[in-house]
Amino acid sequence: MGYIDNEKMVKELFNLYGHKVFAFILYLVGLDQDWAYDICADSFVEAIGMNLSPNESFLTKLISIAISKARITKIMPEFGGLDFLQVSEADKGALRIVLEAFCKLDFETKVILLLRDQMNLGYEKISNIMHKSEVDVKTKLVQARLLLRKEIENIFNSKTR
C-alpha cells in the first residue's frame, strides 16, 4: 500500500478500525485513555506509512503495531473509568472484578483474549498477528480463558470472606 496521501482513504480506515483498535488498546494499557489514544494514533500513522505484504491486511498490521507499542507501556490499571457506565452498582462491581482479574494476566494472555473475544477475530488472523499456528492459538486461548476464570474466582472468594 505504501504511503497514503488520500485523505478520504485515511478517514475510511479510521472509521472502520479506529474505535475497535482504541478499545483493544484501552484494555491492554489498564484503561488509561490518554495512553490508549496516543498508542492508537501512533499505530495508525505507522501502519498507513508501511507497505503491506500481499497476504497481510491493514487491520492485521495495525493491531501488530499497536501490540508492540502497548507491550512497552508500563502503567497502573485504573478502574475509575467505569463510573461513566449506565449500569447498576452490582454490575459495576462484577465488571471491576473481571477487570482486576484481567489485569493480573500476563501481556500475551491479555492479547489473545482481546483479539478473539473483543475484536472477534478468527483464528487465522490471530495466528498471523501473534506469529503462531492456529492450533497454538486455540490452545493458548483455552488456557487464557481458564486463567482468567481462576483469577476471577480468587478475587471473588477473597472479597466474600
Phi, psi and chi 1 to 4 in degrees:
 res  aa     phi    psi   chi1   chi2   chi3   chi4
   1 MET       -  -42.2 -175.6 -174.4  -86.7      -
   2 GLY    70.9 -165.6      -      -      -      -
   3 TYR   -66.2  131.1  179.1   75.6      -      -
   4 ILE  -102.2  117.2  -60.5  174.6      -      -
   5 ASP  -107.1    6.2   56.8    3.0      -      -
   6 ASN   -91.0  106.6 -175.3  -27.2      -      -
   7 GLU   -58.6  -36.3 -172.5  176.0  -31.3      -
   8 LYS   -64.1  -41.3 -177.0  177.8  178.8 -175.6
   9 MET   -66.6  -40.1 -177.5 -179.7  -84.7      -
  10 VAL   -61.6  -45.0  171.1      -      -      -
  11 LYS   -61.6  -40.8  -75.1 -179.6 -178.7  178.0
  12 GLU   -64.3  -43.1  -73.8  177.1   16.1      -
  13 LEU   -61.4  -43.4  -73.1  171.2      -      -
  14 PHE   -66.0  -41.4 -170.0   79.2      -      -
  15 ASN   -62.6  -36.2  -73.6  -23.2      -      -
  16 LEU   -70.7  -43.7  -83.8  172.6      -      -
  17 TYR  -118.5  -11.9  -55.8  123.5      -      -
  18 GLY   -56.3  -52.6      -      -      -      -
  19 HIS   -68.4  -39.4  -64.9  -67.5      -      -
  20 LYS   -63.7  -47.2  -88.2 -177.6  122.6  172.5
  21 VAL   -68.6  -38.8  173.1      -      -      -
  22 PHE   -59.8  -47.6  176.1   79.1      -      -
  23 ALA   -63.4  -40.3      -      -      -      -
  24 PHE   -58.4  -50.5  171.8   75.3      -      -
  25 ILE   -65.8  -38.9  -63.1  166.6      -      -
  26 LEU   -53.3  -44.1 -173.6   64.7      -      -
  27 TYR   -73.6  -30.4  -72.8  107.0      -      -
  28 LEU   -69.9  -29.2  -77.9 -179.6      -      -
  29 VAL  -105.0   26.1  -62.1      -      -      -
  30 GLY    69.7   33.1      -      -      -      -
  31 LEU    69.0   21.3  -62.6 -179.9      -      -
  32 ASP   -84.9  104.4 -173.2  -54.7      -      -
  33 GLN   -64.6  -36.0  -68.3 -176.1   15.4      -
  34 ASP   -64.7  -47.8  -67.0  -27.7      -      -
  35 TRP   -62.9  -42.4  -86.8  107.9      -      -
  36 ALA   -60.7  -43.3      -      -      -      -
  37 TYR   -63.0  -46.5  177.3   82.0      -      -
  38 ASP   -61.0  -45.9  -71.3  -14.7      -      -
  39 ILE   -64.7  -42.2  -68.1  170.3      -      -
  40 CYS   -60.9  -49.0 -172.4      -      -      -
  41 ALA   -63.2  -46.2      -      -      -      -
  42 ASP   -61.4  -39.7  -71.5  -11.4      -      -
  43 SER   -65.7  -41.7  -60.6      -      -      -
  44 PHE   -61.5  -46.6  -97.3   93.2      -      -
  45 VAL   -59.6  -46.4  168.4      -      -      -
  46 GLU   -65.7  -43.9 -168.2  172.3  -36.6      -
  47 ALA   -65.4  -38.3      -      -      -      -
  48 ILE   -65.5  -33.2  -73.2  169.0      -      -
  49 GLY   -84.3   -0.9      -      -      -      -
  50 MET  -100.5  155.5  -63.8 -176.4   84.0      -
  51 ASN   -84.4  136.8  -71.8  -37.9      -      -
  52 LEU   -98.7  143.1  -61.7  175.9      -      -
  53 SER   -73.3  160.0   62.4      -      -      -
  54 PRO   -56.5  -31.2  -22.6   30.3      -      -
  55 ASN   -99.7   13.9   61.6  -14.6      -      -
  56 GLU  -111.3  133.5 -172.7  174.6   36.9      -
  57 SER   -92.5  160.4   73.4      -      -      -
  58 PHE   -60.6  -42.4  179.3   78.5      -      -
  59 LEU   -61.1  -43.5  180.0   60.5      -      -
  60 THR   -60.2  -45.7  -59.5      -      -      -
  61 LYS   -64.5  -44.8  178.8   54.3   83.8  179.2
  62 LEU   -59.5  -46.7  177.0   61.6      -      -
  63 ILE   -66.5  -39.9  -68.7  172.2      -      -
  64 SER   -60.3  -43.3  -64.4      -      -      -
  65 ILE   -64.9  -44.9  -66.8  167.0      -      -
  66 ALA   -61.6  -40.2      -      -      -      -
  67 ILE   -62.7  -44.6  -70.7  169.1      -      -
  68 SER   -59.9  -43.1  -64.6      -      -      -
  69 LYS   -70.1  -39.4  -69.9 -178.1 -179.4  -60.3
  70 ALA   -69.7  -31.8      -      -      -      -
  71 ARG   -59.4  -35.5  179.6  176.8  -84.5  115.2
  72 ILE   -89.6   -2.2   59.4  173.5      -      -
  73 THR   -86.3  122.4  -57.2      -      -      -
  74 LYS  -116.9  103.5  -57.6  -71.5 -176.3 -148.5
  75 ILE  -137.9  163.2   59.7  169.2      -      -
  76 MET   -85.7  139.1  -66.4  -60.5  -67.1      -
  77 PRO   -65.0  148.5   14.6  -19.8      -      -
  78 GLU  -136.8  120.5  177.7  -90.8  -48.7      -
  79 PHE  -102.9    7.7  -55.9  123.9      -      -
  80 GLY   -65.0  -22.3      -      -      -      -
  81 GLY   -64.8  -11.2      -      -      -      -
  82 LEU   -75.0  -16.0  -61.9  177.6      -      -
  83 ASP   -63.7  -25.4  -64.1  -27.2      -      -
  84 PHE   -76.4  -15.3   70.5   90.5      -      -
  85 LEU   -68.3  140.0  -66.0  176.0      -      -
  86 GLN   -98.3   67.7  -64.8 -179.8  -11.0      -
  87 VAL  -133.0  167.4  -63.8      -      -      -
  88 SER   -65.8  160.1   70.0      -      -      -
  89 GLU   -62.2  -34.5  -73.7  -56.4  -46.7      -
  90 ALA   -63.0  -42.8      -      -      -      -
  91 ASP   -66.2  -38.9  -72.1  -15.6      -      -
  92 LYS   -63.4  -38.7  -74.5 -179.6 -171.6  176.0
  93 GLY   -62.6  -43.2      -      -      -      -
  94 ALA   -64.9  -41.1      -      -      -      -
  95 LEU   -65.1  -38.3 -173.8   53.7      -      -
  96 ARG   -61.6  -39.8  -81.8 -172.6  178.4   85.9
  97 ILE   -63.9  -45.3  -69.9  172.5      -      -
  98 VAL   -62.5  -44.5  171.6      -      -      -
  99 LEU   -65.9  -38.8  -72.2  172.3      -      -
 100 GLU   -62.9  -42.7 -175.6  179.1  -23.5      -
 101 ALA   -64.9  -42.7      -      -      -      -
 102 PHE   -60.1  -42.0 -177.6   78.5      -      -
 103 CYS   -65.8  -22.6  -73.3      -      -      -
 104 LYS   -78.5  -13.6  -69.8 -177.4  177.6 -170.3
 105 LEU   -76.7  155.0  -58.3  175.2      -      -
 106 ASP   -72.7  163.7   67.0   83.7      -      -
 107 PHE   -57.2  -47.6 -173.0   81.7      -      -
 108 GLU   -62.5  -37.2  -63.8  -60.1  -41.2      -
 109 THR   -65.3  -43.2  -58.1      -      -      -
 110 LYS   -60.5  -45.3  -68.8  176.4 -166.2  175.3
 111 VAL   -58.5  -49.2  167.4      -      -      -
 112 ILE   -66.5  -37.8 -160.6  161.5      -      -
 113 LEU   -63.6  -45.0  -76.8  168.7      -      -
 114 LEU   -68.2  -40.0  -69.7  172.1      -      -
 115 LEU   -61.7  -40.5  -71.1  174.8      -      -
 116 ARG   -84.1  -49.0 -177.5   66.9  178.6  148.0
 117 ASP   -92.4  -21.8  -64.4  -25.4      -      -
 118 GLN  -101.8  -48.5 -177.3 -159.5   16.6      -
 119 MET   -80.8  -15.4  -60.9  -74.9  -69.6      -
 120 ASN    58.5   37.1  -61.5  -47.5      -      -
 121 LEU   -83.1  148.5  -63.8 -179.3      -      -
 122 GLY   -75.1  165.9      -      -      -      -
 123 TYR   -62.5  -34.5  -63.7  111.7      -      -
 124 GLU   -63.8  -46.4 -177.6  179.4   -3.5      -
 125 LYS   -64.4  -41.4  -83.4 -159.9 -179.0 -154.4
 126 ILE   -62.6  -41.8  -63.7  170.7      -      -
 127 SER   -64.4  -35.0   69.3      -      -      -
 128 ASN   -66.8  -43.1  -71.3  -23.9      -      -
 129 ILE   -66.3  -43.3  -69.2  167.2      -      -
 130 MET   -91.7   -3.8  -61.6 -169.0   73.9      -
 131 HIS    57.4   48.0  -52.2  -70.5      -      -
 132 LYS  -134.5  162.9  -61.0 -175.7 -178.1  -57.2
 133 SER   -72.5  159.4   71.2      -      -      -
 134 GLU   -62.6  -37.5  -74.1 -173.9   49.1      -
 135 VAL   -62.7  -43.7  170.9      -      -      -
 136 ASP   -62.7  -40.6 -162.5   24.1      -      -
 137 VAL   -62.7  -45.8  165.8      -      -      -
 138 LYS   -62.0  -42.2  -71.2  176.4 -176.6  178.0
 139 THR   -64.1  -47.0  -58.5      -      -      -
 140 LYS   -65.3  -33.1  -69.1 -161.6  179.4  -62.5
 141 LEU   -66.6  -43.8 -176.9   60.9      -      -
 142 VAL   -61.2  -45.3  168.6      -      -      -
 143 GLN   -62.1  -40.6  -67.7  168.9  -15.6      -
 144 ALA   -63.4  -43.0      -      -      -      -
 145 ARG   -64.8  -38.3  -72.7  178.5  176.4  152.8
 146 LEU   -66.5  -40.7  -70.3  171.9      -      -
 147 LEU   -62.8  -43.8  -77.0  170.9      -      -
 148 LEU   -62.1  -44.4  180.0   60.0      -      -
 149 ARG   -60.1  -43.4 -179.8  179.3  179.6  167.2
 150 LYS   -62.6  -42.8 -178.1  179.8  175.1 -174.4
 151 GLU   -64.0  -41.9  -71.5  -64.5  -21.8      -
 152 ILE   -61.0  -45.9  -69.7  169.1      -      -
 153 GLU   -61.5  -42.2  -71.6  172.5   -8.8      -
 154 ASN   -61.8  -46.2  -71.2  -18.8      -      -
 155 ILE   -65.2  -46.0  -67.6  166.7      -      -
 156 PHE   -60.4  -44.9 -177.9   75.6      -      -
 157 ASN   -64.8  -37.4  -71.1  -24.2      -      -
 158 SER   -69.8  -29.2   72.2      -      -      -
 159 LYS   -82.7  -21.9  -69.0 -176.0 -172.9  -79.6
 160 THR   -96.7    1.8   57.0      -      -      -
 161 ARG   -80.0      -  -73.9 -175.3 -166.7  151.6
